[in-house]
């Protein structure tokens, strides 16, 4: 089983499924333009020429607009996505330069369940959603989409697996926290904007679709077709295994309680009754059930096989089974063409292209008429002639006429052989009763007993349960009791014993052997067939999980490690971790001397200065900033007649000894004269100058008093009201260039557009993490029961109170309780009481 799980994870990472053909089932497709009836009285949107002529394309203009689905349409879209684990977002678009806009958004209040955004300011594609722990999450994909060029975009999600395609090229493939699509009623759906005030997309969109399948990009790029299982397929298999484990544990508990009740009933002297098929029978009362004579004896049904009498039938009759009766009875017959027919049987005679139909009636085969034959929708090659009908029928595959467990191997062999006949005789004449399954043979229907049952008569129409316990055909071992079930049996542990496997039980002192579930800060007390746990003084919990109690709590993610003792996370101090440490101000930093320290709540990070590099940004772990060798890497602007000399944090262009330099510079393969000033072609906000053969570049100095200042490069100088931005709460207004933090995101106002991106968090390689209240970044915790997020390891399992193996991530109701929910977290069992249940 473990090898199967590991193989499944590998398949999830490496493969994607294929669509069967390139068509898409309309039930799995949401055409956003059609749903919103875009173009019909929508201000700010107009139909234009698209990437192709196969569908409509719309220009989203730089004006106020409100492209919001009606409540009925929004609910219809949410209904198709609700609780789905596999879906794909498709769009063909051309976005304006530097525009940061939302392609589509499905949200309820401030909870974004599915939002796709493209930022032209930071050159990112962002997917906003909520995790299964009901946490907001943003997955960021660095990519330039806002370049005023046409692009095909698709994001495919299958459980925790996500793939981003741009222009039919796989750009990113990741394992993420699985999205939760538990979408509430009243959710709103927007196109080309987040709401009336934020996230306005500027450009052209075409073919915006949602497909409820993990590989919808194949409909956009058919050449990407592949055949592989998806992560959701594997997760579904694991979930089914967990559900079966839970059902087995509950069934064992119910059988144990039933055993206790049965033992208590032995002391009752009231008249006992029996109940069969919804009918209650009194003591010693008898009745016939199919092929059995049954009697209620001491509250137990005892049945004996019915003995059928021998029959002496008249010459014009013969013994035959009658529906509803176990034994044969004399029935009238007809003799026709040397063959015997019972009352009601028919025979078709085909002569010279004509057909005559006869029926046995009152001991005489009589010619009867028949209605016109229905038109068949199959070719003559697939048509068969029936012996009891003048009408032909189409061949078909026979099906078992029952919904119970599979029949024995013989039945499977007979059903395969019956494919030659192709006609479903079971649908026409099914005489199989309880515990018997009808199968098709070449000449008609036949019955066969289900697994765990034996025949009561030769045609297998009536079958009885085999009592494996009474006949010694079970595998129950010591300390167990065999309980017969319909078609099978179960082994139940005796009182005071615990299960070893499905067939044997044992008793031991879990406290003495250490095989208990008590916390290390709990006391273990052995009981008959089990044990109990009680937390030590100074600790609180249910015994299985005990944690230290701090009277005033621990703030800012601190951990209570002992009674009234908090261990503060880095960046905080105080008896209850109530004070934030400004590492940059207090000097408690490890930044390189060539880096700037930037303080964050409870944390800080170091950023290399210009002329140095360390992949942009790093965590305070002792890493250093390295000087960029502009001369060695060719990142200088020295003229051909000068020599580049590397300096710490920069470089210098010098004339060779004994030569006269012109002072001209070479920049981007062009000659710049000494003293010349110019603006970079790819960065209008940077100004360069040639100074004695050295190219010097810097950001443009913003002089807000200058009426000709470039507002794009100096947004803080933009006085226009149209360039102001409204805060997400609708109560504050920011000027262009202002920045602020909102819901763990860094936001900036740029010429009337708000662009927000997740705050940077240090990498956490730990197994268990939690995001404390009021913070944005996860912190490592040693206690798995405190963790919000677990890096699941399927090789680590848990053993519950029934000695059942539970996979990591599975949950169950603790035995003997109704409101205690337990969960397996990488080999650790965490239980908590649901106060709502109480």
N, C-alpha and C positions, 0 to 999 in steps of 0.2 A: 504493500500500500504506500509506504514512504517513497519508494522509487517512482511510483505512479505520480505522486504529488510533485516530486522534483522535476519529473519530465514535463508535467503540465505547466509549471512555472517557466521552464525553458521555452516551451512552445509559445507562451504568452508574450515573452520578450521578443522572440525572433520572428513571429509570424503574424499575418493578418488574413482574414477570411476573404473569400471571393463572393461576388454577387452571381447568382445563377443566371447568366445572361446579362445583358446590359440594360434591360428594362427594369423599372422599379414599380413595385406594387403600390397603387395609389393609397392604400390603407396605411402604408409606412412612410408616406411622403407628405411634407407640409410645404406647399408653394406659397411663400410669404407674400409675394406681389398679388396673387389671386385671392388669398385670404383677406388681405387688407383692401382689395379692390383699388389698388394704387392708381392714381391718375384721375380718379373721379372726385372732383371737388377737394383736392388736397393742395393747399397753398404752399408755395416754396418747393414744389416738385413738378417737373415737366418731362415728358417723354422725348428722348433723343436717340440718335444712332448709337447702337451698342457695339460690343466686341464682335458679334455676329448678328445675323438677321433672323435667327430661329426663335427668338423670344423678345419681349419688350425690355427696354433699358430706360432708366430714369435718372435725370440730373437732380441732385440734392443741392439746392442753391444756398448761397450765403445770406439767407433771410430767415426771419422767425418762422417757425413751422411747428406743427404738432402731428407727427405721424404715429398715432397710437391706435392699437386695435380696440374695437368695441369689447365690452365685457363678455359678450357671447363668443366672439372670435377668440379672445384671449383664453377663455376657459376651454375652447375646443383645442387650441394649440397645447395648453397645459395638460389636458387630458391625455393627449398622445404621448407626451414626454413624462408624465407622472410615473415615478417608480421604475423608470427604464434605466438599464445599465449600459446600453449600447446605442449610440446615435452619432450622426455626422452633421456638421454645419458646412454648407457649401455657399460660395459667392464668387461671382466674377465682377471685378471692380477696377476703377481708375480713380485714385485718391489724389487730391490737390497737395502740392508741396507744403510741408510743415503743418498740415492739418492733423489735429488729434481728435478723432471722432469714433463714436460707437457704431458698429455695423448693425447689431441687433441686441436687444436687452429684454430678458424675462426676469422681472423682480417683483417682490412684495415688500412695500415700505422701503427700508434700506437694505434688505436682504436680497442679494443678487444670486439667483439660482443658475442663470446662464447668461453671460454677457461677453460678447466678442468685441474687442476694441483695437484700433490701430493708432499708434502715437507717432506723428511725424516729427515731434520735437525731440524725442529720445530714440526714434527709429526702433520701435518695439511693437510686437503683436502681443496682446494680453487677453487671457481667458480668465474671467472672474466666475467663481462658483462657490457653493457651500459644501463642506465635507460631511461625512457621515456623523462626525462629532458636532455638527452644527456650528462649525467655525468658518469664517470667511477666508477664502484662499484666492490668490492670484498667481497664475502660472505665466511667466514672462518668456517670450521668445524673441531674442534680438534679430530684427530683420527690417529692411527698408521697404515698406509697402507704399508709403506716401511719396511717390516719385512721379506722379502724373503719367504713369504707364499702366497698360492693362495687365492684370494679374488674375489667375485662377487660384482661389484660396479654398482649402478644405482642412477642417480639424475633425479627426475621427477619434471617438472615445469608446473604449471597451473595458468596463470595470475600472481598474487602475492603470490602464494602458492608453497612451495618447500618441497620435501621429499627426504631424503638421506637414501638409503638402502645399507648395507654391509652384504654380505653372507645371504641375505633374511631376515635380521633383520632391523627393522626401527630404525635408529640411531638418526636422527634429523628430525623434522617437524617444519617449520617456516613460518611466513608471512614476505615477503621481498618487497623491491621496485620492481615493475614489470619490467622485462627486455624489452628493445626495440629491436625488430628484423627487424628494417628498414635497412636492409643490402644493402650497395651501390654496384654498379658494380665494378669489379676489386678486389673484396675481395679474399684473399688467404686462403688456407686450408692446415694445417700442421698436421702430425701425429707423435707423440713421440718427439716433439720438438716445440719451439715457432718460431724459425728461424734457420739459419745456425750457429748462435753463442751461443744461449742461450736455456735453458730449456730442455736439452737432457734427455730423459727417459732411464733408464737402467734396463732391465729386460725382461719379456715375457708378451706379450699381445695376447688376443684371444677374438673373438666375440665382436669387437668394432662396435657399431651400434648407429644410431640416429633414433628414432621413433617419428613421428609427432603425438603424442598422450600423454596424461598426465599420463597414468598408464602403461607405457611400461614395468615397472619392473615385471608385471605379466607374460610376455613372458619369463623372466629370472627365476621367482619364481612363478609357477602357483598356489601354495597353498595360495598365498596372495590375491586371487581373491575376490573382494568385489563389491557391487552395491551401488553407491551413486553419486549424481551430483558433478561436479567439480566447482572450483571457476570461471573458464572461462565461464561455462554455465551461472552462475549467473551474471557475468560482462556483458555478451552478452545481457541478458535480460534488465539490467539497461541501456545499451547503446541504445537498441532499443527504450526504453521509452524516453530517451533523444532526439533521432532522431525524434520521433513522436511529441514531444513537439516543437521542432524547426520547423518542417513542418507546424504545426498548427499555430505557431506565424507568419511564413512567409505568409501562406495563408490568415490570417486575415489582414496582412498589404497590400497584393495584392488586396483584396476585398475593402479595404478602398480607395486605389488609384483608383480602377475601379469605385467606387461610385463617386469620385470627377470628373473623366473623363466623366461619364454619365451625371452628372449635367451640365458640361460645354457644352456637345453636345446638351442639350435642347435649347441652344441659337443659334444653327446652322440651317440655312434655306436651306442648300443644299439638293438635292434629296437623300433620304435615301434608302439604299439597304438592302437586307437580304442575309445571307449566310447559306446554309444548305448542309452538307456533301460535302464540297469543291466546291459547285456551288453557284454563285452569282446571285440573282434574283432582278429585278428592282421593283420599287413601283407598286403595284396592279397586279404584275405578279403572276399567279397561276400555281400549279403543283400538281401531285399526289405523295404522299410518303407513300407507303405501304397501310394501310387502312385509310388514311386521305387525304382530299383535303385541301391543304395549299395555303395561299395567303400572299404576302408581303404587310403589312399595316403599313405605317409610320415607316419603319425600323424594324418592329417586325413581326415575323412569327406567323400567326394565322391559326390554323388548326381545321377543323371539321371532325367528323367521317364520313367515306364514307358510303352512304346508298346503299346497293346492291339491284338490281332489282329482282323481282320474275321471276322464270324460268318455262317454259313449254317445257319439253324435249320430243322428239319422243320416241316411245316404245322401240327402240333399243339403247337408250342412257339414261343417268341419270346425275343429278347435282353432281359435284365434284370439289374440290379445285385444282387449277393448280399452279404449282410453279411459283412464281413471280407475281401472281395476288391475290388481296385481296378477290374478290368475286368468288362464284362458277360459273362454266360454264358447259354446256352440253357436256358430254364425252361419246364416244362409250363404249358399255358394251358387255360382253359375259355371257351367262347363262350355267352353267356346274354343273351337279349333284344337281340341285335345288339352287345353289348359284350364286350370281352376282359378276363378276370380271370386273375391268376397264382395259382399253388398257395397255398392258405391264405387268400386274400382272401375277404371276405364281402360279401353284398348283402341288405339288408332290403327286403321288398315289403309295402307297406301297402295293403290293400284292404278296404273296407267296415268299417272299425274294427278289423280283424284285421291281424296282422303275421306274415309268414313269413320265416324267416332261412335263407339259402342260403350254402354254402361250397364253394369250388373244391377238389375232392379227386379225385386220379387222373383229371384232365382232364374231370371231370363236375361240374356244379353240383348239389350234393345238399342236400336239405332237412334241417336239423338243429334240434334242440330247444335251448332256452335257459332258464336259470334265471329265477325270478321277478325282476321288476325291483325294485331297492331304492326305498324311499320317499324322495322328494326333499323337501328343506327349503326350497324356493323356490316362489313363486307360479307358476301356469301361464303367466303372461305372460313369466316369465324362463326358461322351459324351451324347449329346442331338440330337434329330431329329427335323429339321426345316420343316415347312409346305410348304415353297416355294423353297425347294432345296432337291435334292436326296443325298446330301453329309451331313454327320453329322459334328458337331462342338464341340469343347471343351467348358465346362462350364467356365465362367469367371465372374469377379465382374464388374458390370456396373459402368461407370464413367459419371459424368456430362460433356456434350460436350460444355463447355463454360468456360471462364476465368474471369468472373465478380464476383461480390459478391455472397454470398450464397443465395439460393432460400428460399422460405418460409418453415415452418415446415412440411407442407403437402408433399412437394417434397422430403424431407428427409425420411418421412415415406414410400412414394411410392418407393423410391430407395432401401430401406431395403427390401420391399416386393418383388422387382424385382430380388433379389439374387437367388430366386428359378429358374428363367429362365436361368440366367447366360450368355446369348448371348447378345452382344452389338448391339442392333438394331439401336442405334443412329449413329454408325459408318457406317451403311449400308444405312440408309434412314433418314436423318436429315432434316426436313422441318421447323425447328424453325428459325425465323428471328430475327431481332434486338430486344434486351431487353427480349428475350425469351430463356429459357434453356431447352435442350433436356434431358429427363430422360427415362430409360428403365423400361418397364412393362413386365408382363409375356407374353403378346401376341404381343408386338411390342413397338415402340417408341411413346412418347407423349411429349407435350410441356407444360411448366409452366412459368409464368411471374416471373421476378426477383423482389426482394424487392423494393418497391417504385414505381411499375408499375402496370397497370391494363390491362386486356385482351380487345382486339378490336373485336375478333370473338371467337366462341365457342371452337375452338381447341387450343386456346392460342398461335397460331403461331405468331401473331402480338400483341404487347403490347405498351402502351403509358405511358409516365411519369405522375405521379400524382403530380399536383401543390398544395403542402400543403399550400402555402401562400394564393392562391386564394380561396381554399376551407376551410380555417380556421382550418386546421389540423396541425398547428405548435404550438410551445411553446414560441415564442418570446414575451417578456414583454416590459415594458415602456422604452422609449429612445432607441429603437432598430428598425431596418427595417428588415423584412423577405425577404430573397433572395432565390428563388427556385433554386435548383440544380438538376442535373440528378439523380433521384432516392432518393433525400433527400432535405434538406433545410439548410440554415445558418441564424443566427441572427447577423446583422451588427450594430455596434454602430453608432448613429447619430453624426454629426460633433460637437466637443466640449465635448464629453462624453467618459468615459473610461469603460472598461468592468469589471463587477462584476463576472459573470460566463458565461456559454455558451449562456444564454438566456436573460440576462438583463445587463444594463449599467447605470452609474451614472456620475455626474460631481461634483468635489470638488477641493478646493484649497489645493494642497499638501504641499505648503510652510507653510500655516497657521496651518494645522493639523500635520505637522511633518512627513507626509507620503511621503517623497521625497528621492531621491537617492544622494543628495548633500553631499559632504564631510563636516566635521565639520569646516574646514577652507575654506569654500566656501560660496558664497551668492546665495540664492534661489530666482528666479523670476517666479511667476505664469504665465502660458499661457493658452489659451483656450484648454482644454482637456489634459493639461500636465504642464510641468514646465521646466526651464532651470537653469543650474548651472554655476557660474563663480568663479574661485579661488580668494581668497583675495590677496591684495598686499603682496609680499614677499613669495608667494607660487606659485607653478607651477603644471599644470595638466589639465585635461579636465573638472573639476568641480565635477564630480562624485568621482574622486580621486585627492586629492591635497596634495602635500608634500612640506616641507620647502626647499628653494633653498639656497645652499651654493656655493658661487662663485668659490672656489677652490676645492670643493668636500671634502669628508671624506675618508681617507685611512684606510686600514687594517680592514675593516668591520665596521667602525664607522657609526653612524646614524646622519643625519642632522635633528635635532629636532626643530630648529628655524632658521630664516634667518641668515646665516653665523655663525651658532653655531653647533658644532659637539659633540655628546656624544660618547666617546671612549669605546670600549669593554675592558674587563679585560685584562691587559697585555700590553696596549698601552696608550700613552699620547701625548700631543702636541695639538696645535690649530686645526689641521686637522688629529690628531691621527697618525702622521707620525713616532713616535719613539716607538720602542719596549722596554718594561720594563724587565730587567733581574731580575726576582723575587728572584732567588737564590742568586745573587750577591748583590742586594740591600737590602736583608733581608725582603722583603715583602712576607713572606711565612707563611704557617700554618702547616708545616710538624712537625711531632713528633720528639723529640730529638733523637729517635732511628731509624730515617729514613734518607735517602739521598735525597736531592732535585736535580731533573733533569730538566733543563730549556728547554722549547720548544718555537717555534715562537708564541708569544702572549699567552703563557700558560706555565705550569710546572706540574710535577707530583712528588709524593713522593713514594719512594720504601723502604720497610723495610729492615734493615740490616740482616745479618745472625744471626740466633738465635731468630728472631722475625717474626711475621706473621700478615698479615691483608689481606688474600686472594691474596697475591702477590703484587697487585698494587692498589692504590686508588686515588681518586680525592682530591684536597686540600680543604676539607670541614670540617676540625676539627677532623677527625677520628684519632685514635692513633694506634701505633704499640704495640702489646701485646707480652710479653715474652712467648716463647714456653717452656712448662714444659716437658722437655725430660724425666724426671724421671716418671712423672705421666702418660705420653702417651706411655711409653716403647720405646722411640726413642733414647735410650742411648746404650752404649756398655760396661757398667760396668760388671766385672766378678761376678760370683756367690758368691765369698767370699768377695765382697766389697759392699758398700752401696752408692747408687746414691744420690747426693745432687744437687738440682736445683739451678742454678745461673742466674743472670740477663744476658740474652743473651747466656747462655750455661749451662753446668753442670759439676760436679766433682765427681770422683769415689774415695771414701775414705774407709780405713780399719775400721771395727768396733773397738770400744774401747777395748783394752786388747787383741787383736788378732793379729797374724802375718799373713800378706797377701803374697801370692806367687808373686803377681804382674802380673799374667797371665790375659788374657782378653778372653771374649766370644764374638765372632762376627759372626753373621749369623749362629748360632748353632755350631760354630767351635771354638776350643781353639787356641788362639794366645799367644805365650810366650812373656814374658816381653822383650821389645826391638826389637821385630819382626816387619818387614816392609813388606807390601804387597799392590798389586794393586787390586781395587775393580773389581769383576767379571762383574758387569753390567755397570761399568763406568771406562774404561781403563785410563781415564785422571785424576782420583782421587787416591791419595796415602794415605794409613792409616798406623798407627804404634801403638803398644801397649806400653804404658808408665805407669808402676806401676799400672796395673789394669784398666787404662783409655785408651779407643780407641780414637785416635786423627786422623781426616781425613782432608785433604786439597787438593785443586787443584794442579796438577803437576806444578812445577816451570819450566818455559821455558827458557832454556839456549841455545840460538841459536849458541853459539860457540861449543857446544858439538855435534860431528858428529853423535852420536847415538840418538839424540833427536827425540821423537815421533812426526812426522809431523802432525798426525791426531789431537793430542791434542794441538799442537803448530803450527797452520797453518801459523802464521807470520814468522816462521823460514824456510819455504819451499822456496828454491831458484830456483826451477825448472821452466822453462818457461811454461811447460805444466800445471802448477798449477795457472798461472796467468789468470785473467778474463778480458774480453773486456766490457767496459761500453756500455750501451744501445745505446748511440749515435755513437758508433764506433770510437770515437776519443781519448779515455783514456783507459789506462791499469792499473788494480789493482793487487796487490800482494795478495796471499792467506792470509786470515785473515782481510783484509781491509773492511771497511764498508762505505756506503754513502747513501744519500737520493735521490731518483729519482721518480718523479711523485707521491708524497705523499706516497711513500713506502720506508721502510728501507731495504737496500740491503746489502748483504755480499758475499764476494768471499771466497769459501772453496774448495781448491784443484781443481781449474779449473771450478767449478760450481758456478753459480750466483743464490742465493735464495733471493727473495724479499717478504715482507709481509707488510700489511697496517700499517701505523703509528697509535699508540693508540690515541684515541680521548675521551675526557670526555663525559659521558652520558648526553644527552639532552632530557629532558622530556617535552619540550615545544611543543606547537601546530604548530608553524611556525618557520622554520629554513632556513638559507642561508649560502652558502659557499663563502666568499669574494674572490675576485681575489687575487692570490698569496698565499692563505691559503689552508689547507687540511681538517680542521675540521669544521663542521657546527656550526653556532652561532644562538642563539635565537633572533628573531625579533618580535616586536609587530604588525608591519604593514604586514598584509597578502599579500598585493600586491607586497612586496619586496621579499617574500619567494620563494626559489627554491623548497622546499619540504614542503608538508602539510600533517599532520597526519589526514587523511580524517575521518570525522564523518558523517555518512550517515543520522543521525537524524537532522542535520543542513542543511536547504535549503535556497534558495534565491528566491526572487520575481522580475522578470524582468519588463521592461517598459510596457509590455502587461498584467501585473499582472499574468503571468504564473509562476508556481512553478518550479524551477530548482534544480536538485540534485547537491550536492557538487561534483566537478570534471567536470561538464558539461560546455560547451562553446557555444557561439552563436554570430552572427553578430548583433550589436546594431541596433535597428530600425531607419530608416532614414539615415543610413550611409552605406558605402561599405567597409571601411577599419578599423573600430573600432571593435576589438574582445574583448568580455567580457567573464569572467570565474567566476564560483561560487566556492569560497574557504571557506568552513565551515561557510556558512551564510553571507559571505562578497562578494560583487560584485567588481571585479577588471577589469577595461577596459583599453586597450592600443591601440594605432594606429600603424598599420603595415606599416612601411616606404616603404617596397617593394611594397605594394599594391598601395600606392600613386604614 
